Amino acid sequence: MTEATTTDLRSIPFQTADGGTATLADYGDQVVLVVNVASRCGLTPQYEQLEQLQRAYADRGFTVLGFPCNQFMGQEPGSMDEILEYCATTWGVTFPVFDKVKVNGGKAAPLYKSLKQTRDEDGKKGPVRWNFEKFVVTPGGGIHRFRPQTKPDDPAIVEVIEANLSR
């Protein structure tokens, strides 16, 4: 995987589901997997693998951060309450799910504007292609980008997570 680094990424604010503000710095030296999620997408079953990663590695310094996005064919139309309920009851999600974001275009969330500068495994950067695009951010600021079709439990993603866990 191509790895890019940025020093400012950890300080970019984003909105929590309840209207508060958070940053990646709030997660200390954890490895975080940032993913734009949607409830009505053909890739929605990836929630199951995301939750499996969360449960497998949370106690070793890892967390998934889910960002609902309705930019791709309106596949996340619900309110935040509806999204949170769906994630919890359908997939048993325990990882943080944040406020809806735009990932592409002029109104893209600042976090995603920065993440999109990272090149994927083919050396390409730029727009998020679809729901469930993944960015693994390491404690040192390294970023590894995985396109939507790459499942969360793909060996390449697991390898990056395991190589950067604090314990």
Buried (B, 14 or more C-beta within 10 A) or exposed (E): BBBBEBEEBBEBBBBBBEEEEBEBEBBEEBBBBBBBBBBBBEBBEBBBBBBBBBEBBBEEBBBBBBBBBBBBEEBBEBEBEEBBEBBEEEBEBBBBBBBBBBBBEEEBBEBBBBBBEBBBEEEEEEBBBBBBBBBBBBBEBBBBBBBBEBBBBBEEBBEBBEEBBEE
